């Protein structure tokens, strides 16, 4: 499939997963109604090191691949293996929104999630608008973001929180924004919130709002 599409235009679709069969099923389902060329990367968390580690591994695969090729992808889309885009042309709509302004780095849709400004029971016809930050169960970003942070997601996190921090820091240090597309709806299976990693990540995120407590310059490049 990769040889049949323009790899520069194709979105690198990263699907981190605990089960490769489920991961590939999620990728194939998402590609079927994406409305945009896709290069799937199903990243298996074989050693159970968590979402953040798995996404960072996949991004490094993309960066290593780019170093040897003349056509790196322009965009990366993070998609949970338990998330299913329900809107026809969902990816095309997200890519289009990414270019309505020069200062947009992140775009996502509505979904059944815990985030109040992102939570919805279905799509609406409202126009795209700015959001503080979006959950990464389906998040499109410029590939440039991956060159500004090393690794992409702050590695002290395990599952949740790293996506929020990435968007907060992008706004603070680079002036980049996040937009939500209400027309795009993602069905997302939400797990219980009281697992140990959830408490760890939420506690870490609260602490990291106090920037001076952490040496973020080792993570941020070009700030």
Buried (B, 14 or more C-beta within 10 A) or exposed (E): EEEEEEBEBBBBBBBBBBEBEBBBBBBEBBBEBBBBBBBBBBBBBEEEEBBBBBBBBBBBBBBEBBEEEEEBBBBBBBBBBBBBBBBEBBBBBBBBBBEEEEEBBBBBBBBBBEBEEBBBEEBEEEEBEEBBBBBBBBBBBBBEBBBBBBBBBBBBBBBBBBBBBBBBBBBEBBEBBBBBBBBBBBBBEEEEEEEEBBEBBBEBBEEBEEEEEBEBEEBBEEE
